Amino acid sequence: MTFLSITAESFDYYSWIILPCIIFLSRIGDVTLGTLRHVFISKGYKKIVPFLGFVEVLIWIIVVAQVMKNLNNWACYFGWAAGFAAGTYIGLLIEERLALGLQIIRIITNQDCGQLISELKEKNHGITIIDAQGAKGPVKVILSIVSRTNIVSVIEIINRNNPTAFYSVEDIRDKGQGVFTSRKNSSALRRILSVRK
């Protein structure tokens, strides 16, 4: 009884529980910012990148200093690694919810696509139609540049009108002139907090 009470009193809760949790949460913060910073760089958002980089490195250097002071504490290493993994995942989730930038969707079909084309035009999606030759004969290639917030609705149109069509989606950095669907009217914060079906 006395031994247990002495052990409980001598246990360093700060070093073995509180500090690793602080390191874990801090690493989530700085790695999330780092992930978003890389995404914003790739999409050409120049103004926010320096701010994200400043906060990211500030958090990182504070956390590194704490780990270096506790080199014999394996719980700090665990908090560091777990925070890195969680921060990467959370950063990607946030980026997916933000749905920044534009994407090009390529639709290839050897079926009648008149209804598909009509509905895309009706929804004000700019399209380019190309006659092409596929492995099994003539095909139509339909190209459209859309905001990432509208990709799901375009895929729904494809599945509804031409479910056997092949399509691919790729990111693009910028656009020139043309017909573009307006971005869905919801704030970035609302998109981050939205629950995906």
LOKOL-538790 format. One record per residue (C-alpha): residue in three letters; x, y negated, z negated. Coordinates in steps of 0.25 Angstrom, whole numbers, plus 2048, in hexadecimal, padded with zeros to 3 digits. Each point is the difference from the previous one (the first is absolute). Layout:
ALAXYZ ...
//
This chain:
MET800800800 THR80B7F77FC PHE80880480C LEU7F47FD80A SER7FE7F37FA ILE80E7FC801 THR80180480F ALA7F37F9803 GLU8057F37F9 SER80E801807 PHE7FA80280E ASP8037F4809 TYR7F27FE807 TYR8057F4807 SER80C806807 TRP7F980E803 ILE7F27FB803 ILE7FE7F1802 LEU80C7FD808 PRO7FE80B80A CYS7F27FC802 ILE8047F1802 ILE80B80580A PHE7F5809807 LEU7F67F4801 SER80B7F7805 ARG80580980A ILE7F2802806 GLY8007F0801 ASP80D7FE807 VAL7FF80C809 THR7F17FD804 LEU8057F2803 GLY80C806808 THR7F7809808 LEU7F77F4804 ARG80C7F7803 HIS80480B80A VAL7F2801806 PHE7FF7F0801 ILE80E800807 SER7FB80A80A LYS7F47F8803 GLY8067F3801 TYR7FB7F97F4 LYS80C7F77FD LYS7FB7F67F5 ILE7FC80A7F5 VAL80C809802 PRO80B7F87F8 PHE7F67FE7F4 LEU7FE80F800 GLY80F802801 PHE8037F77F4 VAL7F68067F7 GLU80480E804 VAL80E7FE7FD LEU7FE7F87F3 ILE7F880C7FA TRP80A80A805 ILE80C7F97FA ILE7F97FF7F2 VAL7FC80F801 VAL80E804804 ALA8067F87F4 GLN7F78087F7 VAL80480D806 MET80F7FD7FF LYS7FE7FD7F1 ASN7FA80D7FE LEU80880A808 ASN7FF80B7F6 ASN7F0800801 TRP7FB80A80A ALA7F27FA7FE CYS8047F3807 TYR80580880C PHE7F3807801 GLY7F97F37FF TRP8087FA80B ALA7FE80B80A ALA7F18027FD GLY7FE7F1801 PHE80880080E ALA7F780B805 ALA7F37FA7FB GLY8047F2805 THR80280680E TYR7F2806800 ILE7F97F47FA GLY8077F780A LEU7FB80880C LEU7F28017FA ILE8007F17FF GLU8057FE80E GLU7F6809805 ARG7F57F97F9 LEU8057F2805 ALA7FF80680F LEU8097F5805 GLY8047FE80E LEU7FB80680E GLN80080D806 ILE7FF80680E ILE7F680B802 ARG80280980C ILE7F4809804 ILE80280A80B THR7F4808805 ASN7FD80980C GLN7F17FF7FC ASP7F67F5804 CYS8037F47F8 GLY7F67F6805 GLN7F87FF7F2 LEU80E7FF7F9 ILE8047F4808 SER7F37FA7FF GLU8008007F1 LEU80E7FC7FE LYS7FC7F3809 GLU7F47FE7F8 LYS8088007F3 ASN8097F5807 HIS80C80A800 GLY8097FB80C ILE80380C808 THR80980480C ILE7FC80C808 ILE80A808809 ASP7FE80C809 ALA80B80A7FE GLN80380E802 GLY80180A7F5 ALA80480F7FF LYS7F3805804 GLY7FC7F580A PRO7FB7F1800 VAL7FE7F97F3 LYS7FC7F27FB VAL80A7F97F7 ILE7F97F57F7 LEU8097F67F9 SER7FB7F77F5 ILE8087F77F6 VAL7F87FE7F3 SER8027FC7F2 ARG80380B7F6 THR7F37FD7F9 ASN7F880480C ILE80880D804 VAL7F68087F8 SER7F47FB807 VAL80780280E ILE80380E7FC GLU7F18027FC ILE7FC7FB80E ILE80980A807 ASN7FB80B7F8 ARG7F27FC802 ASN8017FF80F ASN80B808804 PRO80480A7F5 THR80A808809 ALA8087F4804 PHE80F8007FC TYR8047F37F9 SER80C7FA7F9 VAL8027F47F7 GLU80D7F87FF ASP8047F37F9 ILE8047F4808 ARG8077F47FC ASP7F97F4808 LYS7F67FD80A GLY7FE7F680B GLN7F37FC807 GLY7F4809802 VAL7F38057FA PHE8028037F1 THR7F58047F6 SER8007F77F4 ARG8068067F3 LYS7F68057F6 ASN7FC7F57F7 SER8058057F2 SER80B7FB7F7 ALA80D8077FF LEU7FD8027F1 ARG7F3807803 ARG80680980A ILE80B8047F6 LEU7F58037F5 SER7F680780A VAL7FE80F7FD ARG80280880D LYS7F580A803 
//
